[in-house]
């Protein structure tokens, strides 16, 4: 399982619309609006990195009001357990 967080910047005033669009994408497990350098935080869980790449490039980045993204892939095996 590959887990990643995607930080998203969107066109001003389009945050709620983009959140709704992203929530409909398979593999997205959480979407939250945030304050700070980015507008939206997305949590993604997919089977492998290839599927992650496709989800980011083919679905998330294709939303026209998204200005930029930053992808943070979780390192496996570095948890508290």
N, C-alpha and C positions, 0 to 999 in steps of 0.2 A: 504494500500500500504506500503510495506517495501522497504526502500531505504538504500543502503549500499555503502561504498567505500572499494575497495580491493586494498591494496598495494602489489605489486608483485616484487619479485626478480627473474631474469632469468639468464641462462647461458650466459656468456659474448659473445656478437656478435649475439645473437638470439632475440634481442628486437623487431625488425621489424616483424619478423616471428610470434612471440607470439602476438603482437598487432593485426596482421591480423587474427590470429586464434580466439582471444577473441572477436573481432568485430562481428564475425559470430554467437555468442551465443545469443539465445533469452533471453531478459531481460537485456542485457548490453546496456546502453544508451550512454556511452562515454568511450573512451579509449585514454589515453595520455601517451607518454613517458615523463619521468621526470628525473631530476638530483637530486642526494642526496642518502640517504640510500636505497631507492627503485628505481626500473627501470621503473615501469609502474603504473599508477593510473587508476583504473576501477570504473565506476559508474554503479550500478545495481539497477533496479526497478522491484520488483516482488510483487505478491499479498500477500504473507505471509512469515513468517520466515522459514517454512518447505521448501518452494520452493527455498528460498535463500540458505539454507543448501545444498539442492540437486544441485543447480547450482554451488556452490563453490566446493563441494566434487566430483561431478560426471563429471563436465565439465572443470572448470578452473584448478583445481589441477591435472587433468589427463593429461594435456599438459606436455610432457616429459621434456621440457627444463625449466620449472618453478622450481626454487629451493625452494622458500618459499612464503607464503602469510600472510597478516595481514588484518583481516576484521574489519571494523568500521561501526557499524549499527547506522543509524541516529535516534535520539530520537524524536518521534512525539510530536508535540505541543510546541516545543522550537524554534519557528521561530520568525522573526521580526514583524510579523503582530499582 
